[in-house]
Amino acid sequence: MRVLRTMQTVSASRTGDRTEVAGQGSGKGRLGVTTGVLLAVALLAGVALSGTGSQVRAASSTPTITVLTGPSRSEYDVVETIAERWNTTHDQFHVKVEMIPEGSVAEQIFLVRLAGGTPPDLYTAMAAGPMVGFSQDGALLALDQFKDYWTVLQQRSSDNIARTYRMRDGHYYLVPWQAEITMIEYNRDLLDEIGWGTFPATYSQFFDLSEKLVPRKIASIDVWMNEAWDARIGDFYVFYLAASGGRTLIRNGRAAFDNDYARAVFQFFTTAVQRKFTPQTPITGDGFLQGKILTQRFGQGALPQYTQAKFHWQVSPILVPDDYKGPDPPYTYFNMKGLSIPRTAAHPQQAWEFLKYMIQEEGDLVLLQTGRFPVREDLVGNKTFTNWFRQNPLAIPFAMNMAHTRGLDLIPNTQEVFRAISEEFVASVTGKKSVSSALQSAVERVDKLLF
């Protein structure tokens, strides 16, 4: 059996990293493009799949289903390990695992497979944005057509999260599989040095703490000043979810963030920049790891990266406005990958059976042992995972926040929407526009993009 990479080999990626959420936006390259064009693209690209598949091969009389993973060797190893367990204990069908080549854009390769008539039976790297386009174009199977769909999700304690992925046609086209949960990491030793106790929960408390760090020339928080669309996921969107109690940006096809929550978040980051609580000179590398910034905002992928820190660090929920009265812990963003079955899959029923096998506790433990969090609300309380969390206590706050998470809105033009917000956000924090003017412009621009 393949030996899984340990958690120490999982690299941390900042929330909103392009490699994690690429393809969730414009809808370009969706299935509206003709099959002939896509076949030509496939031939020109010379697309080849990595991975040799499960070592146990199917007999000629036994069906074989194909599972396609994202362009990550760690993800492939997880699925391959689960597939090998299936192949040695089940004889209804065999499972072959293939991996999208590392460095590729997963959605593009998946699209080529669909257009070329070689769809996998199960795809393990479906993000919310691409799911919208694929489902609207009729490329995905509605999973709630399986009679035990909700029973399976309830047993996994992920049915509440799954409901947020309901499409306008009333159906569900993915099962949330794994997620990266954004939290605040902070330098505990630095707080002890200045005599500060509990890490702040609110904006004003955080600013009081930040003032203590100015004489030391240590920033308390960083803000990406570029206008890239995904830069705003790690600051504006994460903080907006926390402030609003889990509201997303779009409702009934209209911008729904012309409110006090968004104004408070714009003002928080604008104030942080104006009062010089952010880095005043460019920092090469990880400023948090270097002790130049008090906080960082990463998912649990930060755990192996920060084992090399020369200081003690801890984890805290996302900051909230002073008048916050929402859930505890506050909502935050999670970068989700789901399991989907193509509508043209050769073996959809068998794919569904293997999908269910993948998300049983034993399969989720395989996933967790690589540092990837299964999407289930009982992670901390489930005895199957107790030993792992005992060995990785800093992961507990991330897992406890699972029930209070949100992904991106189910719209096909995510990138354009976030790019408009990003440009106005930067205009606010740099003083080119007032908070009110920048937010109003962002709302108006998003509304135009939605119609």
C-alpha positions in Angstrom: 0.0 0.0 0.0 1.2 3.5 -0.8 2.7 5.3 2.1 1.0 8.6 2.7 2.9 11.8 3.0 2.8 13.1 6.6 1.3 16.4 7.6 4.8 17.9 7.7 5.0 17.7 3.9 1.8 19.7 3.3 2.6 23.2 2.2 0.6 26.1 3.6 -1.1 28.4 1.1 -2.6 31.7 2.0 -6.4 31.9 1.7 -7.3 32.9 -1.8 -4.1 31.6 -3.4 -4.5 31.3 -7.1 -3.5 27.7 -7.2 -6.4 26.8 -4.8 -9.3 28.9 -6.2 -8.3 29.3 -9.9 -11.2 28.8 -12.3 -13.9 30.0 -10.0 -14.6 33.1 -12.0 -15.4 34.3 -15.4 -17.0 31.3 -16.9 -14.6 31.4 -19.8 -13.8 28.0 -21.2 -17.1 26.5 -19.9 -18.9 23.8 -21.8 -20.6 26.4 -24.0 -17.5 26.1 -26.2 -18.0 23.5 -28.9 -16.7 20.0 -28.4 -14.8 20.2 -31.6 -12.8 23.2 -30.4 -12.1 21.5 -27.1 -10.9 18.4 -28.8 -8.5 20.5 -30.9 -7.2 22.1 -27.7 -6.7 18.7 -26.1 -4.8 17.5 -29.1 -2.6 20.6 -29.3 -1.9 20.5 -25.6 -1.0 16.8 -25.7 -2.7 16.4 -22.3 -1.5 13.3 -20.4 -2.5 12.1 -17.0 -0.1 11.3 -14.2 -0.3 8.4 -11.8 -0.3 4.8 -12.7 -3.5 4.0 -10.9 -4.2 1.4 -8.3 -1.9 -1.6 -8.2 -4.7 -4.1 -8.0 -6.1 -4.4 -11.5 -9.6 -5.3 -12.5 -10.4 -8.6 -14.1 -11.9 -8.3 -17.6 -15.3 -9.3 -16.3 -15.3 -6.7 -13.5 -16.2 -3.1 -14.1 -13.5 -0.5 -13.5 -14.3 3.0 -12.5 -11.9 5.9 -12.9 -11.4 8.5 -10.2 -9.7 11.7 -11.3 -7.9 13.8 -8.6 -6.7 17.4 -8.7 -3.1 18.3 -9.6 -1.7 17.4 -6.2 0.4 14.4 -5.4 -0.8 14.5 -1.8 -4.4 14.4 -2.9 -3.7 11.6 -5.3 -2.0 9.6 -2.5 -5.1 9.9 -0.3 -7.4 8.7 -3.0 -5.1 6.0 -4.1 -4.8 4.6 -0.6 -8.5 4.5 -0.2 -8.9 2.9 -3.6 -6.4 0.2 -2.7 -8.4 -0.6 0.4 -11.5 -0.8 -1.7 -9.9 -3.1 -4.3 -8.6 -5.5 -1.7 -12.0 -5.8 0.2 -14.6 -5.4 -2.5 -15.2 -7.3 -5.8 -18.3 -5.5 -7.2 -15.9 -3.2 -9.2 -12.4 -2.0 -9.2 -11.1 1.6 -8.9 -8.4 3.2 -10.9 -7.0 6.5 -9.8 -5.6 9.1 -12.2 -4.1 12.5 -11.3 -4.3 15.8 -13.3 -0.7 16.8 -14.0 0.9 19.0 -11.4 1.0 22.6 -12.5 -2.2 22.3 -14.6 -5.4 24.1 -14.1 -7.7 21.4 -12.8 -11.0 22.7 -14.3 -9.4 23.0 -17.8 -8.2 19.4 -17.8 -11.5 18.2 -16.5 -13.2 20.1 -19.3 -11.0 18.5 -21.9 -11.8 15.1 -20.5 -15.5 15.8 -20.8 -15.3 17.2 -24.3 -13.0 14.4 -25.5 -15.5 11.7 -24.4 -13.2 10.3 -21.7 -14.9 11.6 -18.5 -13.9 10.1 -15.2 -16.5 8.4 -13.1 -15.7 10.5 -10.1 -13.8 13.9 -9.8 -12.3 14.9 -6.5 -11.3 18.5 -7.0 -14.6 20.4 -7.8 -14.6 23.9 -6.4 -17.9 25.9 -6.0 -17.3 28.3 -8.8 -16.5 25.8 -11.5 -19.4 23.6 -10.2 -21.8 26.4 -11.2 -20.7 26.5 -14.8 -20.4 22.8 -15.2 -23.8 22.1 -13.7 -25.6 24.9 -15.6 -24.1 23.4 -18.8 -25.5 20.0 -17.9 -22.1 18.3 -17.4 -22.7 17.1 -13.9 -25.0 14.5 -12.3 -27.4 15.8 -9.7 -26.3 13.8 -6.7 -29.5 14.2 -4.7 -31.1 11.9 -7.2 -29.6 9.1 -5.1 -32.1 8.1 -2.5 -29.6 8.0 0.3 -27.9 11.3 -0.5 -29.1 13.2 2.6 -28.7 10.1 4.9 -25.1 9.8 3.9 -24.4 13.5 4.5 -26.2 13.4 7.9 -24.1 10.4 9.0 -21.0 12.4 8.1 -22.4 15.5 9.9 -21.9 17.6 6.8 -25.5 18.0 5.6 -25.8 21.6 6.9 -22.7 22.6 5.0 -23.8 20.8 1.9 -27.1 22.7 1.8 -25.2 25.9 1.0 -24.3 24.4 -2.4 -27.9 24.1 -3.6 -28.2 25.3 -7.2 -31.1 27.4 -8.5 -32.7 24.3 -10.1 -33.0 22.9 -6.5 -30.3 20.2 -7.0 -26.9 19.4 -5.6 -23.9 18.6 -7.8 -21.1 18.0 -5.3 -20.4 16.5 -1.9 -18.1 18.7 0.1 -15.0 16.6 0.7 -12.1 18.7 2.1 -11.6 22.3 3.2 -8.9 24.8 4.4 -10.3 26.9 7.2 -9.0 30.5 7.6 -8.1 31.6 11.2 -5.7 34.1 12.7 -2.3 32.9 13.8 -0.6 35.2 16.3 2.8 35.4 18.1 2.0 34.5 21.7 5.6 35.3 22.9 5.3 38.8 21.6 2.1 39.4 23.5 3.8 38.1 26.7 6.7 40.5 26.1 4.4 43.5 26.2 2.2 42.2 29.0 -0.9 41.5 26.9 -3.2 38.7 28.0 -5.9 37.2 25.8 -5.7 37.9 22.1 -8.3 40.6 21.1 -11.7 39.6 19.8 -12.9 43.0 18.5 -11.6 45.8 16.2 -11.0 48.4 18.9 -9.3 45.9 21.2 -7.0 44.9 18.3 -6.2 48.6 17.6 -5.3 49.1 21.3 -2.9 46.2 21.0 -1.5 47.5 17.8 -0.6 50.8 19.4 1.6 48.9 21.8 3.6 47.5 18.9 4.3 50.7 17.0 7.3 51.7 19.2 8.8 48.3 18.5 8.3 48.8 14.7 6.3 45.6 14.5 3.2 45.5 12.4 0.1 43.9 13.8 -1.6 42.9 10.5 -0.8 42.8 6.8 -3.0 43.9 3.9 -2.3 43.0 0.3 -2.3 46.3 -1.6 -2.6 44.7 -5.1 -5.9 44.7 -6.8 -5.9 41.0 -7.8 -9.3 39.4 -7.4 -8.2 36.8 -5.0 -6.3 39.2 -2.7 -9.7 40.2 -1.2 -10.6 36.7 -0.1 -8.0 36.7 2.6 -9.0 40.1 4.1 -12.3 41.7 3.1 -14.3 38.5 2.5 -13.0 36.6 5.6 -13.7 39.6 7.8 -17.1 40.3 6.2 -18.2 36.7 6.9 -17.2 37.1 10.5 -18.9 40.5 11.0 -22.1 39.5 9.2 -22.7 36.1 10.9 -22.0 34.2 7.8 -23.7 36.2 5.1 -22.2 36.0 1.6 -22.0 38.9 -0.9 -24.8 38.0 -3.3 -28.4 37.3 -2.6 -31.1 36.7 -5.2 -28.8 37.7 -8.0 -28.0 41.1 -6.5 -25.1 42.6 -4.5 -26.1 42.2 -0.8 -23.2 43.9 0.9 -24.3 47.5 1.0 -24.5 47.3 4.8 -22.9 48.2 8.1 -20.9 44.9 8.1 -19.0 45.7 4.9 -18.5 49.4 5.9 -17.0 48.2 9.2 -14.6 45.9 7.4 -13.6 48.6 4.9 -13.1 51.0 7.8 -11.1 48.5 9.9 -8.5 47.9 7.2 -8.4 51.6 6.2 -7.8 52.6 9.8 -5.1 49.9 10.1 -3.2 51.3 7.2 -3.7 55.0 8.2 -2.5 54.3 11.7 0.5 52.4 10.4 -0.4 49.1 12.0 0.6 47.4 8.7 4.1 46.9 7.4 5.7 50.2 6.5 8.4 48.7 4.3 8.2 45.7 2.0 8.9 42.4 3.7 10.6 39.6 1.7 9.3 36.2 2.8 6.9 35.4 5.6 6.8 38.4 7.9 5.0 36.5 10.6 7.6 33.8 10.7 10.3 36.5 10.9 8.7 38.1 13.9 8.0 41.3 11.9 4.2 41.0 12.0 2.1 39.9 14.9 -0.5 38.0 13.0 -1.1 36.0 9.9 -4.3 34.6 8.2 -3.8 31.1 7.0 -5.8 27.8 7.0 -4.6 24.8 8.9 -2.0 24.3 6.2 0.0 26.7 8.3 0.6 24.1 10.9 3.5 22.3 9.3 4.9 25.5 7.9 5.1 27.2 11.3 6.7 24.3 13.1 10.0 26.0 12.3 8.9 29.2 14.1 11.3 30.3 16.9 8.4 31.5 19.0 5.2 30.1 20.4 2.2 30.9 18.4 -1.5 30.2 18.8 -4.7 30.4 16.9 -7.7 32.8 17.2 -11.0 33.4 15.4 -11.4 36.2 13.0 -11.8 39.7 14.5 -15.3 41.2 14.7 -16.8 44.7 15.1 -17.3 46.0 18.7 -21.0 45.6 18.5 -20.9 42.0 17.3 -23.7 39.8 18.6 -23.3 36.8 16.3 -22.3 33.1 16.7 -19.2 32.0 18.6 -16.8 31.4 17.0 -17.5 33.9 14.2 -17.9 32.6 10.7 -14.9 32.4 8.5 -14.0 31.4 4.9 -13.2 27.9 3.9 -11.6 26.8 0.7 -13.6 23.7 -0.3 -13.0 20.9 -2.8 -15.9 18.6 -3.5 -16.7 15.3 -5.1 -18.7 15.3 -8.4 -19.9 12.7 -10.9 -20.0 13.7 -14.6 -23.4 13.3 -16.2 -21.7 11.2 -18.9 -19.8 8.9 -16.5 -19.8 5.3 -17.6 -20.5 4.0 -14.1 -22.4 6.6 -12.1 -23.9 4.2 -9.6 -20.6 2.6 -8.8 -19.0 6.1 -8.6 -21.6 7.0 -6.0 -20.8 3.8 -4.0 -17.1 4.6 -4.0 -17.8 8.2 -3.1 -19.7 7.0 0.0 -16.8 4.7 0.9 -14.4 7.6 0.6 -16.2 9.8 3.1 -16.7 7.1 5.7 -14.7 7.7 8.9 -11.8 5.5 7.8 -11.4 7.4 4.6 -11.7 10.7 6.3 -9.0 9.7 8.7 -6.7 9.0 5.7 -7.4 12.5 4.5 -6.9 14.1 7.9 -3.5 12.3 8.4 -2.2 14.4 5.5 -3.3 17.6 7.3 -6.4 18.0 5.0 -9.6 18.5 6.9 -12.6 16.4 5.9 -15.8 18.5 5.7 -17.6 17.3 8.7 -18.8 19.2 11.8 -17.9 16.4 14.3 -14.1 16.4 13.6 -13.1 17.2 17.2 -15.8 15.1 18.9 -15.4 12.0 16.8 -13.4 9.3 18.5 -11.9 8.2 15.1 -9.9 11.4 15.0 -9.1 11.8 18.6 -5.5 10.6 18.4 -4.7 12.8 15.5 -6.0 16.0 17.3 -4.2 14.9 20.5 -0.9 14.9 18.4 -1.9 18.2 16.7 -3.6 20.4 19.3 -3.1 23.6 17.3 -5.4 22.1 14.7 -8.4 22.0 17.1 -9.5 25.7 16.8 -9.6 25.2 13.0 -11.8 22.1 13.3 -14.1 23.7 15.9 -14.8 26.5 13.4 -15.9 24.1 10.7 -19.6 24.5 11.5 -19.3 28.3 11.1 -17.8 28.5 7.6 -18.8 29.8 4.2 -17.4 29.4 0.7 -17.8 31.7 -2.3 -21.2 32.6 -3.8 -22.5 30.3 -6.4 -22.0 32.6 -9.4 -20.1 31.9 -12.6 -18.2 35.3 -12.6 -16.5 35.2 -9.2 -13.3 36.7 -10.5 -14.9 39.8 -12.0 -17.0 40.4 -8.9 -14.0 40.2 -6.6 -11.8 42.2 -8.9 -14.4 45.1 -8.7 -14.5 44.8 -4.9 -10.7 44.6 -4.8 -10.1 47.8 -6.8 -12.5 49.8 -4.6 -11.1 48.3 -1.4 -7.6 49.3 -2.4 -8.9 52.8 -3.2 -10.3 53.0 0.3 -7.3 51.7 2.3 -4.9 54.0 0.3 -7.0 57.0 0.8 -8.0 57.6 -2.8 -11.6 57.3 -1.9 -13.6 57.5 1.3 -14.9 54.3 2.8 -18.5 55.2 1.9 -17.7 56.1 -1.7 -15.5 53.0 -2.3 -18.1 50.7 -0.9 -20.9 52.3 -2.9 -18.9 52.0 -6.0 -18.1 48.3 -5.3 -21.8 47.5 -4.8 -22.8 49.3 -8.0 -20.1 47.6 -10.0 -21.0 44.2 -8.7 -24.7 44.8 -9.5 -23.7 45.6 -13.1 -21.7 42.4 -13.4 -24.6 40.3 -12.1 -27.0 41.6 -14.8 
